[in-house]
């Protein structure tokens, strides 16, 4: 970064007059500074501030930030701070300051003088002027101090112009590059728009094919759904067939077991069949007699069972009545004990 060469050389009065005329700020003579009056000095300071304001408005802050490496931090800070002074706010500020006073017309000049002093003081403080600017420098200006303060402001104008001229070619080159970049961006945007248009046209051309494929996909999805349903039905049918097969196998096994038992029983029965009809008749009569005896025994047992059942019912009823009476006797006994304890 370049080192700052900004200092405060004491401009001589002829140089101040020449610079004021060169910058078209004011046409004055050396005699005007010999015994300056407050109105002349105030008007001259105002013209210098206006000139600074106009010049600063003509500069772009983006240029300073783009080329901040060419300036030292002090000088760049001075430029940025001075950029805040704007003439369009003067009347509004004066109005807000005067609206709190009685007879504001009597104080208008005083408010403007104080405001001008604050502006000059802030600018000179920013420029790090070696002398402190006071309100007396406006109301009772001293020639030597006036030369110092005006010289500081004018010297800053000259120093700033010299610095800006040193990068004017770079600024022009940057502007050219900016224009070239804008043109390239516009061309790129046009190219992208053309590509987008081509993509849209290709999309429209391929739309029938896409719709056809989508219809086929939809049809295939429906077919898959039907097949899945059929597969589920077949699985259910197969599961039922397996269950029926298991039941059939079990029935076959049972039938085979029964057949074997029947064969065995037939063999047993055949072995028991007697060859004599008389013996068979006697055996049948014996079995009939035994069956009659069994039936009679069954009837007697049922009769005894019914009698015992009736007896059990009678005992149950008696037991219930006895339980109820027993419960009643217990309640009466408890009441007697309660009453006895109460009397005692």
C-alpha positions as CSV (number, residue, x, y, z in Angstrom):
1,X,0.0,0.0,0.0
2,X,1.3,3.4,-0.9
3,X,2.5,5.6,2.0
4,X,0.6,8.8,2.7
5,X,2.4,12.0,1.7
6,X,-0.4,14.2,2.9
7,X,0.9,17.0,5.2
8,X,0.0,20.6,6.0
9,X,2.4,22.9,4.1
10,X,1.8,26.5,4.9
11,X,0.3,27.8,1.7
12,X,1.1,31.4,1.1
13,X,-1.6,33.9,0.6
14,X,-0.9,34.3,-3.2
15,X,-1.1,30.6,-3.6
16,X,-4.4,30.5,-1.8
17,X,-5.8,33.2,-4.1
18,X,-4.5,31.4,-7.1
19,X,-6.0,28.0,-6.0
20,X,-9.4,29.6,-5.2
21,X,-9.5,31.0,-8.7
22,X,-8.1,27.8,-10.4
23,X,-10.8,25.7,-8.7
24,X,-13.5,28.3,-9.5
25,X,-14.4,28.7,-5.9
26,X,-14.1,32.5,-5.6
27,X,-12.3,35.4,-7.2
28,X,-10.5,37.2,-4.3
29,X,-7.4,39.3,-3.8
30,X,-4.7,39.3,-1.2
31,X,-6.1,42.5,0.3
32,X,-9.3,40.6,1.2
33,X,-7.3,38.5,3.7
34,X,-5.4,41.4,5.3
35,X,-8.3,42.4,7.5
36,X,-11.1,39.8,6.7
37,X,-14.6,40.4,8.0
38,X,-16.8,37.6,9.3
39,X,-19.3,37.7,6.4
40,X,-16.5,37.4,3.8
41,X,-14.8,34.5,5.7
42,X,-18.1,32.7,6.3
43,X,-19.0,33.0,2.6
44,X,-15.6,31.8,1.6
45,X,-15.7,28.7,3.9
46,X,-19.2,27.9,2.6
47,X,-18.0,28.0,-1.0
48,X,-15.1,25.7,-0.1
49,X,-17.3,23.2,1.6
50,X,-19.8,23.4,-1.3
51,X,-16.9,22.7,-3.7
52,X,-15.8,19.7,-1.6
53,X,-19.3,18.4,-1.5
54,X,-19.8,18.7,-5.3
55,X,-16.5,17.0,-6.0
56,X,-17.2,14.2,-3.5
57,X,-20.7,13.7,-5.1
58,X,-19.0,13.3,-8.5
59,X,-16.9,10.4,-7.2
60,X,-18.2,6.8,-6.8
61,X,-17.6,5.0,-3.6
62,X,-17.2,1.8,-5.5
63,X,-14.0,3.3,-7.2
64,X,-12.5,3.9,-3.8
65,X,-13.2,0.4,-2.6
66,X,-12.0,-1.1,-5.9
67,X,-8.7,0.8,-5.6
68,X,-8.3,1.0,-1.8
69,X,-4.9,-0.7,-2.2
70,X,-3.6,2.5,-3.9
71,X,-4.4,4.7,-1.0
72,X,-3.3,4.8,2.6
73,X,-6.0,4.1,5.2
74,X,-5.9,7.7,6.6
75,X,-6.5,9.3,3.2
76,X,-9.3,6.8,2.4
77,X,-11.0,7.5,5.8
78,X,-10.9,11.2,5.1
79,X,-12.6,10.8,1.8
80,X,-15.3,8.5,3.2
81,X,-16.0,10.8,6.2
82,X,-16.2,13.9,4.0
83,X,-18.6,12.1,1.7
84,X,-21.3,12.4,4.3
85,X,-21.7,16.2,3.9
86,X,-24.8,16.9,1.7
87,X,-26.2,20.3,1.0
88,X,-29.7,19.0,0.5
89,X,-30.1,18.5,4.3
90,X,-29.0,22.1,5.3
91,X,-32.5,23.7,5.3
92,X,-34.1,20.7,7.0
93,X,-31.4,20.8,9.8
94,X,-31.9,24.5,10.3
95,X,-35.7,24.1,10.5
96,X,-35.4,21.4,13.3
97,X,-32.9,23.6,15.2
98,X,-35.0,26.7,15.0
99,X,-38.4,25.2,15.7
100,X,-37.5,25.0,19.4
101,X,-36.7,28.8,19.7
102,X,-39.0,31.8,20.2
103,X,-38.8,34.2,17.3
104,X,-36.7,31.9,15.1
105,X,-36.1,34.6,12.5
106,X,-33.9,36.4,15.0
107,X,-31.7,33.3,15.5
108,X,-31.4,32.2,11.9
109,X,-28.0,33.7,11.3
110,X,-26.6,32.4,14.6
111,X,-27.8,28.8,13.9
112,X,-26.3,28.9,10.4
113,X,-23.0,30.2,11.9
114,X,-22.8,27.5,14.5
115,X,-23.7,24.9,11.9
116,X,-21.0,26.1,9.5
117,X,-18.5,26.1,12.4
118,X,-19.4,22.4,13.2
119,X,-19.0,21.4,9.6
120,X,-15.7,23.2,9.2
121,X,-14.4,21.8,12.5
122,X,-15.4,18.2,11.6
123,X,-13.7,18.4,8.3
124,X,-10.5,19.9,9.7
125,X,-10.5,17.3,12.6
126,X,-10.8,14.6,10.0
127,X,-7.9,16.1,8.1
128,X,-5.9,16.2,11.4
129,X,-5.3,19.9,11.2
130,X,-2.5,20.9,13.6
131,X,-4.6,23.9,14.9
132,X,-8.0,23.7,16.6
133,X,-10.7,25.6,14.7
134,X,-12.9,27.7,17.0
135,X,-16.1,29.7,16.6
136,X,-14.0,32.9,17.0
137,X,-12.3,32.0,13.6
138,X,-15.7,32.7,12.0
139,X,-16.9,35.6,14.1
140,X,-13.5,37.4,14.6
141,X,-11.2,35.8,11.9
142,X,-7.5,36.2,12.3
143,X,-5.6,36.5,8.9
144,X,-2.8,34.0,9.8
145,X,-5.2,31.4,11.2
146,X,-7.5,31.9,8.2
147,X,-4.6,31.2,5.9
148,X,-3.8,28.0,7.8
149,X,-7.3,26.6,7.7
150,X,-8.1,27.6,4.1
151,X,-4.6,26.3,3.2
152,X,-5.5,22.9,4.9
153,X,-8.8,22.6,3.0
154,X,-7.3,23.6,-0.4
155,X,-4.2,21.5,0.1
156,X,-6.5,18.5,0.7
157,X,-8.4,19.3,-2.6
158,X,-5.1,19.4,-4.5
159,X,-3.8,16.3,-2.8
160,X,-7.0,14.4,-3.6
161,X,-7.0,15.5,-7.2
162,X,-3.4,14.4,-7.6
163,X,-4.1,11.0,-6.2
164,X,-7.2,10.5,-8.3
165,X,-5.4,11.5,-11.5
166,X,-2.8,8.9,-10.7
167,X,-5.4,6.1,-11.0
168,X,-7.6,7.7,-13.7
169,X,-6.2,5.3,-16.3
170,X,-6.9,2.3,-14.1
171,X,-10.4,3.6,-13.5
172,X,-11.0,3.9,-17.2
173,X,-9.6,0.4,-17.6
174,X,-11.9,-0.9,-14.9
175,X,-14.9,0.8,-16.5
176,X,-14.0,-0.9,-19.8
177,X,-13.6,-4.2,-18.1
178,X,-17.0,-3.7,-16.3
179,X,-18.6,-2.9,-19.7
180,X,-17.0,-6.0,-21.2
181,X,-18.1,-8.1,-18.2
182,X,-21.7,-6.8,-18.7
183,X,-21.6,-7.6,-22.4
184,X,-20.3,-11.1,-21.7
185,X,-23.0,-11.6,-19.1
186,X,-25.7,-10.5,-21.5
187,X,-24.3,-12.8,-24.2
188,X,-24.2,-15.6,-21.8
189,X,-27.7,-14.9,-20.7
190,X,-28.9,-14.9,-24.3
191,X,-27.0,-18.2,-24.9
192,X,-28.6,-19.8,-21.9
193,X,-32.0,-18.6,-22.9
194,X,-31.5,-20.1,-26.4
195,X,-30.4,-23.4,-24.8
196,X,-33.5,-23.3,-22.5
197,X,-35.7,-22.7,-25.6
198,X,-34.1,-25.6,-27.4
199,X,-34.6,-27.8,-24.3
200,X,-38.3,-26.8,-24.1
201,X,-38.8,-27.5,-27.8
202,X,-37.1,-30.9,-27.4
203,X,-39.4,-31.6,-24.5
204,X,-42.5,-30.7,-26.5
205,X,-41.3,-33.0,-29.4
206,X,-40.7,-35.9,-27.0
207,X,-43.9,-35.3,-25.1
208,X,-46.0,-37.8,-27.2
209,X,-43.4,-40.5,-26.7
210,X,-43.3,-39.7,-22.9
211,X,-47.1,-39.9,-22.7
212,X,-47.0,-43.3,-24.6
213,X,-44.4,-44.7,-22.3
214,X,-46.4,-43.4,-19.3
215,X,-49.5,-45.1,-20.6
216,X,-47.6,-48.4,-21.0
217,X,-46.1,-48.0,-17.5
218,X,-49.6,-47.5,-16.1
219,X,-50.9,-50.5,-18.0
220,X,-48.0,-52.6,-16.8
221,X,-48.7,-51.5,-13.2
222,X,-52.3,-52.5,-13.5
223,X,-51.2,-55.9,-14.9
224,X,-48.7,-56.3,-12.1
225,X,-51.5,-55.5,-9.6
226,X,-53.8,-58.2,-11.2
227,X,-51.0,-60.8,-11.2
228,X,-50.2,-60.0,-7.6
229,X,-53.8,-60.5,-6.7
230,X,-53.9,-63.8,-8.6
231,X,-50.7,-64.9,-7.0
232,X,-52.2,-64.1,-3.5
233,X,-55.3,-66.1,-4.4
234,X,-53.2,-69.1,-5.7
235,X,-51.2,-69.0,-2.5
236,X,-54.3,-69.1,-0.5
237,X,-55.7,-72.0,-2.6
238,X,-52.5,-73.9,-2.3
239,X,-52.5,-73.4,1.5
240,X,-56.0,-74.8,1.7
241,X,-55.1,-77.7,-0.6
242,X,-52.2,-78.5,1.7
243,X,-54.5,-78.4,4.7
244,X,-57.0,-80.7,2.9
245,X,-54.2,-83.1,1.9
246,X,-53.1,-83.2,5.5
247,X,-56.6,-84.0,6.7
248,X,-57.0,-86.6,3.9
249,X,-53.7,-88.3,4.9
250,X,-54.9,-88.3,8.5
251,X,-58.2,-89.9,7.5
252,X,-56.4,-92.5,5.4
253,X,-54.1,-93.3,8.4
254,X,-57.2,-93.6,10.7
255,X,-59.0,-95.8,8.1
256,X,-56.0,-98.0,7.8
257,X,-55.7,-98.3,11.6
258,X,-59.5,-99.0,11.8
259,X,-59.2,-101.6,9.0
260,X,-56.4,-103.4,10.9
261,X,-58.5,-103.4,14.1
262,X,-61.5,-104.7,12.2
263,X,-59.4,-107.5,10.7
264,X,-58.2,-108.4,14.2
265,X,-61.7,-108.3,15.6
266,X,-63.0,-110.4,12.8
267,X,-60.2,-112.9,13.5
268,X,-61.1,-112.9,17.1
269,X,-64.8,-113.3,16.4
270,X,-64.1,-116.2,13.9
271,X,-62.1,-117.9,16.6
272,X,-65.0,-117.6,19.0
273,X,-67.7,-118.8,16.7
274,X,-68.8,-122.3,17.9
275,X,-69.6,-125.0,15.5
276,X,-72.5,-126.2,17.7
277,X,-75.9,-124.2,17.4
278,X,-77.0,-125.4,20.9
279,X,-74.0,-123.9,22.6
280,X,-74.7,-120.7,20.7
281,X,-78.3,-120.7,21.8
282,X,-77.4,-121.3,25.4
283,X,-74.7,-118.6,25.3
284,X,-77.3,-116.1,23.9
285,X,-79.8,-116.9,26.6
286,X,-77.2,-116.4,29.2
287,X,-76.3,-113.1,27.7
288,X,-79.9,-112.0,27.6
289,X,-80.3,-113.0,31.3
290,X,-77.2,-111.1,32.2
291,X,-78.5,-108.1,30.3
292,X,-81.8,-108.2,32.1
293,X,-80.1,-108.5,35.4
294,X,-77.9,-105.5,34.5
295,X,-80.9,-103.5,33.5
296,X,-82.7,-104.3,36.8
297,X,-79.5,-103.3,38.7
298,X,-79.4,-100.1,36.7
299,X,-83.0,-99.3,37.5
300,X,-82.4,-99.9,41.2
301,X,-79.3,-97.8,41.2
302,X,-81.1,-94.9,39.5
303,X,-84.0,-95.2,42.0
304,X,-81.5,-95.1,44.9
305,X,-79.7,-92.2,43.3
306,X,-83.0,-90.2,43.0
307,X,-83.8,-90.9,46.6
308,X,-80.4,-89.9,47.8
309,X,-80.6,-86.8,45.6
310,X,-84.0,-85.8,47.2
311,X,-82.5,-86.4,50.6
312,X,-79.5,-84.2,49.8
313,X,-81.9,-81.4,48.6
314,X,-83.8,-81.7,51.9
315,X,-80.5,-81.5,53.9
316,X,-79.5,-78.5,51.8
317,X,-82.7,-76.6,52.5
318,X,-82.4,-77.4,56.2
319,X,-78.8,-76.3,56.2
320,X,-79.7,-73.0,54.6
321,X,-82.4,-72.4,57.2
322,X,-80.1,-73.3,60.0
323,X,-77.4,-71.0,58.6
324,X,-79.9,-68.2,58.4
325,X,-81.0,-68.7,62.0
326,X,-77.4,-69.0,63.2
327,X,-76.6,-65.8,61.5
328,X,-79.6,-64.1,63.1
329,X,-78.6,-65.5,66.5
330,X,-75.0,-64.1,66.1
331,X,-76.4,-60.6,65.2
332,X,-78.7,-60.7,68.2
333,X,-75.7,-61.7,70.4
334,X,-73.6,-58.9,69.0
335,X,-76.3,-56.3,69.7
336,X,-76.7,-57.7,73.3
337,X,-73.0,-57.4,73.9
338,X,-72.9,-53.9,72.5
339,X,-75.9,-52.8,74.7
340,X,-74.2,-54.4,77.7
341,X,-71.0,-52.6,77.1
342,X,-73.0,-49.4,76.7
343,X,-74.8,-49.9,80.1
344,X,-71.5,-50.7,81.9
